[in-house]
């Protein structure tokens, strides 16, 4: 797949990705804490390009990462990348509400509050849309258009993580261990904005502020394995970028929990919660087991 990376190049890449990424996350957190979510989102979007920039700084060749897709006979992986995140998220979300049925916000008051704070509620009502209809439209967009739009940002990370970091770690540690370690490193990359701005779980969840970053790394280990799986199967960096974009797009469960259950975010219903990530972990585990059996059969 990618051109072989030297230890020096890998070290430069890692230092660059973390230093540049963390600096931007710290700056973004300052704006988030001031309530300026627009600037926060812009800076976070820019931070997603820091792994790519670090690849260029380390002079790791982009050739071989699969920018020209050859998907003949591999079309099923497009649908896997596009819709599997939604399927896993739905199963995980339902699982959470099985454990906490009273947490379900059937009136969507949390989403209503978010829209009102953003000044968008009046615009929706002026167009004759309800909060529920807005959620339905957003969900349809999340499994159709949004993942493809998100590729533009996800690609910046994927070139760095799946294109440069994972191949190096898999060569040094083996495929499965390399994927797991790589996923945890990817999770650690998000720590500043999680600790400073309450990114993903908020600031008042159970076990805050320590448990969130740890659980998130377990999630990214499983998530990264799925992303690398489609990368390995298709040989093109566009597929993990599409799947990454689909993961970022499908966030409806974050708006379906009653406000008084906000401290349960570490458990779910979003896919990053302990309960809700179970389907993703199970699928990632199945892929690991299958890969290990294949490797053993090949080595016989």
Wavefront OBJ file of the C-alpha trace (Angstrom):
o trace
v 0.000 0.000 0.000
v 1.991 2.998 1.254
v 5.719 3.502 0.719
v 7.863 2.214 3.578
v 8.438 4.829 6.284
v 11.700 5.159 8.219
v 11.873 5.491 12.000
v 13.063 9.092 11.638
v 10.187 9.991 9.340
v 7.697 8.320 11.668
v 9.067 10.200 14.687
v 8.901 13.555 12.899
v 5.370 12.788 11.751
v 4.173 11.885 15.249
v 5.744 14.949 16.865
v 4.283 17.218 14.203
v 0.801 15.688 14.310
v 0.557 15.971 18.083
v 2.229 19.343 18.595
v 0.337 21.078 15.783
v -2.923 19.278 16.549
v -2.770 19.942 20.277
v -1.931 23.634 19.804
v -5.006 24.099 17.616
v -7.178 22.103 20.006
v -6.090 24.273 22.920
v -6.899 27.412 20.938
v -10.235 25.920 19.866
v -11.043 25.085 23.493
v -10.495 28.700 24.525
v -13.139 29.825 22.033
v -15.471 26.983 23.029
v -15.317 28.027 26.669
v -16.144 31.578 25.600
v -19.240 30.261 23.837
v -17.961 30.962 20.321
v -18.876 27.626 18.753
v -18.457 28.858 15.191
v -14.762 29.648 15.627
v -14.378 26.440 17.635
v -15.714 24.331 14.757
v -13.557 26.122 12.191
v -10.359 25.600 14.191
v -11.242 21.948 14.845
v -11.806 21.449 11.122
v -8.373 22.930 10.417
v -6.822 20.683 13.070
v -7.931 17.650 11.061
v -5.363 18.610 8.432
v -2.454 18.555 10.876
v -1.727 14.828 10.358
v -1.555 15.486 6.609
v 0.709 18.505 7.130
v 2.939 16.394 9.380
v 3.190 13.712 6.686
v 4.458 16.395 4.315
v 6.881 17.785 6.930
v 8.262 14.298 7.565
v 8.574 13.790 3.801
v 6.597 10.569 3.899
v 5.638 9.847 0.272
v 1.946 10.092 -0.548
v 2.505 7.736 -3.458
v 1.066 4.341 -2.723
v -1.697 5.564 -0.398
v -4.288 4.944 -3.086
v -5.430 8.331 -4.314
v -6.502 6.783 -7.602
v -9.217 4.304 -6.603
v -9.567 0.919 -8.278
v -12.861 -0.355 -6.919
v -13.814 -2.968 -9.499
v -15.196 -5.897 -7.528
v -15.034 -3.886 -4.296
v -18.194 -1.791 -4.556
v -19.627 -3.462 -1.441
v -17.016 -1.651 0.642
v -18.454 1.696 -0.438
v -21.787 0.726 1.135
v -20.003 -0.762 4.140
v -18.146 2.514 4.671
v -21.233 4.641 4.073
v -23.824 2.791 6.139
v -22.097 0.533 8.675
v -21.423 3.467 11.069
v -25.154 4.269 11.090
v -26.113 0.615 11.621
v -23.685 0.207 14.520
v -24.749 3.548 16.002
v -28.437 2.632 15.856
v -27.888 -0.752 17.485
v -25.703 0.844 20.163
v -28.200 3.638 20.788
v -31.101 1.212 21.139
v -28.991 -0.887 23.505
v -28.402 2.158 25.711
v -32.119 2.966 25.882
v -32.862 -0.652 26.812
v -30.753 -0.068 29.932
v -32.042 3.489 30.468
v -35.553 3.664 28.935
v -36.438 6.819 30.868
v -33.500 8.633 29.273
v -35.181 8.750 25.868
v -36.256 12.271 24.968
v -39.339 11.695 22.850
v -40.070 15.423 22.754
v -36.521 16.201 21.597
v -36.146 18.989 24.143
v -32.347 18.732 24.056
v -32.274 19.299 20.302
v -34.863 22.063 20.616
v -32.661 23.826 23.166
v -29.583 23.506 20.943
v -31.428 24.901 17.938
v -32.859 27.734 20.010
v -29.429 28.683 21.367
v -28.075 28.679 17.808
v -30.902 30.933 16.641
v -32.114 28.282 14.188
v -35.411 27.291 15.823
v -37.338 30.320 14.584
v -36.034 29.768 11.059
v -37.243 26.170 11.100
v -40.668 27.144 12.372
v -40.883 29.862 9.731
v -40.328 27.171 7.107
v -43.054 25.030 8.642
v -40.622 22.463 10.030
v -40.836 20.860 13.449
v -37.877 19.715 15.516
v -38.829 16.108 14.744
v -38.950 16.713 10.984
v -35.586 18.494 11.209
v -34.126 15.422 12.937
v -35.526 13.126 10.230
v -34.091 15.288 7.451
v -30.732 15.463 9.235
v -30.698 11.667 9.617
v -31.346 11.155 5.898
v -28.549 13.577 5.085
v -26.259 11.754 7.526
v -26.466 8.530 5.518
v -26.435 10.089 2.045
v -24.818 13.475 1.435
v -22.972 14.375 4.651
v -20.373 11.539 4.612
v -19.205 12.588 1.148
v -18.935 16.235 2.214
v -17.055 15.198 5.351
v -14.436 13.428 3.235
v -12.880 16.846 2.606
v -11.933 17.063 6.290
v -11.548 13.384 7.185
v -8.955 12.943 4.442
v -6.550 15.188 6.365
v -6.570 12.754 9.274
v -6.754 9.561 7.246
v -3.624 10.323 5.232
v -1.779 10.670 8.534
v -3.310 7.853 10.561
v -4.283 5.106 8.133
v -1.923 6.210 5.354
v 1.258 6.747 7.382
v 0.944 5.667 11.034
v -0.924 2.366 10.729
v 1.346 0.817 8.046
v 4.408 1.593 10.188
v 2.873 0.199 13.380
v 1.530 -2.900 11.617
v 4.987 -3.608 10.232
v 6.597 -3.248 13.668
v 3.898 -4.828 15.878
v 1.874 -7.029 13.572
v -1.452 -6.180 11.965
v -3.808 -6.585 14.924
v -1.554 -5.059 17.582
v -0.572 -2.274 15.213
v -4.200 -1.416 14.577
v -5.084 -1.409 18.274
v -2.081 0.703 19.296
v -2.677 3.040 16.361
v -6.312 3.505 17.356
v -5.362 4.389 20.910
v -2.771 6.875 19.689
v -5.435 8.412 17.485
v -7.686 8.704 20.545
v -4.939 10.394 22.580
v -4.618 12.993 19.847
v -8.090 14.284 20.882
v -7.315 14.615 24.587
v -6.697 18.398 24.892
v -10.084 19.371 23.471
v -11.764 16.657 25.531
v -10.193 17.797 28.786
v -10.420 21.537 28.171
v -13.689 21.906 26.253
v -15.640 18.807 27.219
v -15.506 17.514 23.662
v -17.554 14.322 23.111
v -18.766 13.660 26.697
v -19.135 17.134 28.188
v -17.525 18.069 31.501
v -19.880 16.581 34.098
v -20.226 12.949 33.041
v -19.675 10.015 35.394
v -15.947 9.590 36.016
v -15.006 13.021 34.614
v -12.480 14.137 33.604
v -10.329 10.973 33.534
v -12.689 8.245 32.353
v -13.740 9.955 29.126
v -10.302 10.097 27.455
v -9.649 6.462 28.410
v -12.969 5.161 27.081
v -12.600 7.275 23.957
v -9.288 5.537 23.209
v -11.022 2.163 23.412
v -13.614 3.463 20.980
v -11.034 4.804 18.532
v -9.126 1.507 18.725
v -12.236 -0.328 17.503
v -13.177 2.434 15.092
v -9.665 2.643 13.673
v -9.647 -1.087 13.076
v -12.780 -0.802 10.937
v -11.314 2.129 9.033
v -8.083 0.266 8.375
v -10.070 -2.810 7.369
v -11.774 -0.957 4.501
v -8.457 0.672 3.601
v -6.764 -2.704 3.379
v -9.628 -4.215 1.396
v -9.892 -1.387 -1.142
v -6.338 -0.036 -1.301
v -7.622 3.531 -1.524
v -7.402 6.201 1.165
v -10.801 7.508 0.039
v -12.673 4.603 1.649
v -11.545 5.120 5.266
v -12.076 8.839 4.659
v -15.661 8.130 3.579
v -16.246 5.914 6.598
v -14.643 8.502 8.903
v -16.973 11.091 7.375
v -19.960 8.804 7.916
v -19.013 8.295 11.571
v -18.783 12.046 12.103
v -22.090 12.603 10.303
v -24.302 10.192 12.230
v -24.741 11.932 15.576
v -28.529 11.848 16.033
v -28.408 9.967 19.346
v -26.547 12.842 20.937
v -29.831 14.785 20.665
v -32.211 12.085 21.896
v -31.359 11.981 25.598
v -33.157 13.977 28.278
v -31.031 16.784 29.766
v -31.056 15.204 33.243
v -29.261 12.162 31.801
v -26.378 14.212 30.377
v -24.029 12.750 32.978
v -24.628 9.311 31.399
v -22.909 10.385 28.139
v -19.954 8.182 29.063
v -22.358 5.205 28.707
v -24.258 6.307 25.587
v -26.400 6.668 23.558
v -23.791 8.033 21.114
v -21.420 5.364 19.756
v -18.561 6.665 21.954
v -20.361 5.515 25.125
v -19.364 2.329 26.963
v -22.691 0.604 26.273
v -23.297 2.014 22.810
v -19.856 1.123 21.462
v -20.440 -2.590 22.120
v -21.661 -3.363 18.548
v -18.601 -1.622 17.081
v -16.250 -3.453 19.453
v -17.874 -6.801 18.604
v -17.496 -6.217 14.850
v -13.901 -5.035 15.284
v -13.186 -8.104 17.404
v -14.641 -10.391 14.743
v -12.389 -8.798 12.131
v -9.379 -9.271 14.425
v -10.180 -12.958 14.948
v -10.671 -13.534 11.223
v -7.416 -11.724 10.424
v -5.490 -13.760 13.008
v -6.833 -17.042 11.625
v -5.903 -15.986 8.089
v -2.367 -15.061 9.164
v -1.910 -18.380 10.959
v -3.168 -20.310 7.945
v -0.798 -18.361 5.677
v 2.206 -19.016 7.919
v 1.645 -22.783 8.007
l 1 2 3 4 5 6 7 8 9 10 11 12 13 14 15 16 17 18 19 20 21 22 23 24 25 26 27 28 29 30 31 32 33 34 35 36 37 38 39 40 41 42 43 44 45 46 47 48 49 50 51 52 53 54 55 56 57 58 59 60 61 62 63 64 65 66 67 68 69 70 71 72 73 74 75 76 77 78 79 80 81 82 83 84 85 86 87 88 89 90 91 92 93 94 95 96 97 98 99 100 101 102 103 104 105 106 107 108 109 110 111 112 113 114 115 116 117 118 119 120 121 122 123 124 125 126 127 128 129 130 131 132 133 134 135 136 137 138 139 140 141 142 143 144 145 146 147 148 149 150 151 152 153 154 155 156 157 158 159 160 161 162 163 164 165 166 167 168 169 170 171 172 173 174 175 176 177 178 179 180 181 182 183 184 185 186 187 188 189 190 191 192 193 194 195 196 197 198 199 200 201 202 203 204 205 206 207 208 209 210 211 212 213 214 215 216 217 218 219 220 221 222 223 224 225 226 227 228 229 230 231 232 233 234 235 236 237 238 239 240 241 242 243 244 245 246 247 248 249 250 251 252 253 254 255 256 257 258 259 260 261 262 263 264 265 266 267 268 269 270 271 272 273 274 275 276 277 278 279 280 281 282 283 284 285 286 287 288 289 290 291 292 293 294 295 296 297 298 299 300
